[in-house]
């Protein structure tokens, strides 16, 4: 049983960096580029969700394996998020996609 939801921020940056074998500066760069925007605690500490980790993995695949630049990654992520939003809106209305 999962204690935290998929979108609940629970991981600090050092844990994410270790889990994904990335440098924390890369994660900060992704944040500056607004590719992944972790939530912040009252003291300013970054907290990442499991969804954020999946997004970071996707960014890595797109840039390293597919050769997509960061502008392209941003567009792909925006389109995927919009697609998810629309699917959710449709399913809430009881229609099928």
C-alpha positions as CSV (number, residue, x, y, z in Angstrom):
1,X,0.0,0.0,0.0
2,X,1.4,3.4,-1.0
3,X,1.5,6.0,1.8
4,X,1.9,8.9,-0.5
5,X,0.1,9.7,-3.7
6,X,1.9,9.9,-7.1
7,X,1.9,13.7,-7.1
8,X,2.7,14.2,-3.4
9,X,6.1,15.9,-3.0
10,X,8.2,13.8,-0.6
11,X,11.8,13.5,-1.9
12,X,14.5,16.1,-1.3
13,X,16.9,17.0,-4.0
14,X,19.8,14.9,-2.7
15,X,17.6,11.8,-2.6
16,X,16.3,12.5,-6.2
17,X,19.9,13.0,-7.4
18,X,21.0,9.7,-5.8
19,X,17.9,7.7,-7.1
20,X,18.4,9.0,-10.7
21,X,22.2,9.1,-10.6
22,X,22.2,12.8,-11.5
23,X,24.0,15.8,-10.2
24,X,21.8,18.1,-8.1
25,X,22.9,21.0,-10.3
26,X,21.2,19.3,-13.3
27,X,17.9,19.1,-11.3
28,X,18.3,22.8,-10.4
29,X,18.9,23.6,-14.1
30,X,15.7,21.7,-15.1
31,X,13.9,23.8,-12.5
32,X,15.3,27.1,-13.9
33,X,14.2,25.9,-17.3
34,X,10.8,25.2,-15.8
35,X,10.9,21.6,-17.1
36,X,10.2,20.3,-13.6
37,X,9.1,22.6,-10.9
38,X,9.3,20.9,-7.4
39,X,7.3,22.2,-4.6
40,X,9.0,24.1,-1.8
41,X,8.7,23.8,1.9
42,X,8.2,26.9,4.1
43,X,12.0,27.0,4.5
44,X,12.5,26.8,0.7
45,X,13.7,23.2,0.5
46,X,12.8,21.5,-2.8
47,X,10.4,18.5,-2.6
48,X,9.9,16.2,-5.6
49,X,7.0,13.8,-6.2
50,X,7.2,10.4,-7.9
51,X,5.6,12.1,-10.9
52,X,8.5,14.6,-10.9
53,X,10.9,11.7,-10.9
54,X,9.1,10.2,-13.9
55,X,9.2,13.6,-15.7
56,X,13.0,13.9,-15.0
57,X,13.5,10.4,-16.4
58,X,11.6,11.3,-19.5
59,X,13.6,14.5,-19.9
60,X,16.8,12.4,-19.7
61,X,15.5,9.9,-22.4
62,X,14.4,12.7,-24.7
63,X,17.7,14.6,-24.5
64,X,20.2,11.7,-24.3
65,X,18.6,9.0,-26.3
66,X,16.3,10.9,-28.7
67,X,18.5,14.0,-29.3
68,X,15.8,16.5,-28.4
69,X,16.9,19.9,-27.3
70,X,15.4,21.5,-24.2
71,X,13.0,23.7,-26.2
72,X,11.7,20.6,-27.8
73,X,11.5,18.8,-24.4
74,X,9.5,21.7,-23.1
75,X,7.0,21.5,-25.9
76,X,6.7,17.7,-25.6
77,X,6.1,17.9,-21.8
78,X,3.5,20.7,-22.3
79,X,1.6,18.7,-24.9
80,X,1.6,15.6,-22.8
81,X,0.4,17.5,-19.7
82,X,-2.3,19.1,-21.8
83,X,-3.3,15.7,-23.1
84,X,-3.5,14.4,-19.6
85,X,-5.6,17.3,-18.5
86,X,-8.0,16.9,-21.4
87,X,-8.3,13.1,-20.8
88,X,-9.1,13.8,-17.1
89,X,-11.7,16.4,-18.1
90,X,-13.3,13.9,-20.6
91,X,-13.3,11.0,-18.1
92,X,-14.9,13.2,-15.4
93,X,-17.8,13.8,-17.9
94,X,-18.2,10.1,-18.4
95,X,-17.1,10.0,-22.0
96,X,-14.4,7.6,-23.4
97,X,-11.3,8.6,-25.2
